[in-house]
Amino acid sequence: MEGLEFVDRETYSNLLSDGLSICNAFDSVNYAEEDYQKAKKQVTKLFKEHDFNVCLEDVFVQMLVNGDNFEIVDVEGEAHALTLENLIEGSDLFFKSCEGDEDGFKDFNDIAKYGDAMDSEAILQFAIFGEVIYG
């Protein structure tokens, strides 16, 4: 499938799940129902091939792969579009911010082993704001 490899889908799905579930910066998510339903059908078909269940964040990742976006509303009520491009850029900024830190994360493998929801939230903040503003 075009876009992200399956393993990257899981990585970004986990990032969205962790970063949106327990965070200080974000309040809600807005999306177009038509984009959501289209992505849900696509990811359901893909996941049947791998015998996985579909969760909301998996659908969000598919929306991004499709070139659609969704909005993340911050705690001040301002909506910010999240795209695949700014999610990847936010990841890069996060890892650059860790350079020189002896215990800093080098890649998503480090986050999977040692990271938590706050690290995922930081990546989302880098994606949306270009820096960590909250927390």
N, C-alpha and C positions, 0 to 999 in steps of 0.2 A: 504494500500500500504506500502511496506517495506520502511525503511528509516525514514523520518521525518513525524510526524503527520501533518495534514492539517494546523493547526494553526502555527506550526513552519515554514512550507513552506512560509506562508504569512509574518511572521516575518523576515525570511532571505531574501525573495524577496524584502521587503521594505528596508532592510539594504543595499542590493546591489544597489537598485534603488537610494537611497539617497547618499550612499557612493561613487558611481561612477559618479553621475551626477554633483555634485558641489564639486569638491575636488582640492586640491593643489598637491596631490602626484601622481595621476594616469592620464595617457594619453589615453590609448586605451585598448581594450580587443581582444585577439586572441583565436580562438577555432576551433576545427575540424568540418567541415560542416556535416559530417556523424553523429557525436555525437550530434550535435545541432538538426538535423532533427529527429533523433530517440527520443530525449528528448521532442521535440515539439509535436510529435504525442502522446506521453504518457501523457504529461501535458494537452494537449487539451482534451483528453478523460476524465481525472480526473476532469478538470474544468467544463466540460459539466454537470457532476453529481452535481456540486455545483452552476451552472448557473453563472460562472464568465468568464470574458474575459482573454485571455492569453497575458502576456507581456514578453518582452525579459528576464527580470530578473527571471520570473517564469520558463522559459526554462533553464536558467543558474542553478537555484536551482535543477531542475530535473537532469541536467547533473551531479551535485555533488552527488545527491542521487544514481545515476547509477554507481558511482565510477569513472566517467570521471572527467577531470578537464578542466580548461581553464586558459589562461595566462592573467594576468593584467600587462600592460606595464607601468612602472613608468615614471616620467617626464624626467629622464635621459636616457630613451630608453632601460632599462633593463627589461626583461620579467620575471615574477614570477608566478609559478603555484599556483592556488588556488584550494584547495581540501576541501571537507566537514570537514575533520579532522582538518585542520589548521584554517578553519573558526570558528569551535567550540572552538578550543584552543585560537584563537584571542579574541573571546567573553569573555572567562574566564579571560584572561589577562586584558582586558578592565575593567571588573567588579572588579577585584582585585586592579587595579590602582585607583579605586574610593573608596576603603575601607578607613575609617577614615575621609573622607570628608563629612561633615554634609549634604551637598547638592548633594553628589555623587549618582550615579545610583546604584540600588541594583539588578535589573534584567531588562528583556526586557519590562516588563509592564511599568517601569519608563521611559524607552527610548521612548516607544509609546506615553506616556503622555507628557513628558517634553523634549525629545531629539530633535536633529535636524540633518541635513546632516553632520555636522562636527563630531558629535558623531559616526555616521555610518562610516565615513571615518576613524576615529581613530580605530574602531574595525577592519576594513580591513587592516590598517597598522599593528596592532598587529598580525593579521593573517599571513601577508606576511613577515614582518620584525622582529616580536617579540617585537616591541616597536613603539612608534610614532616618526617618523623621520622628516616628513614634517608637519609644522604647529604647 
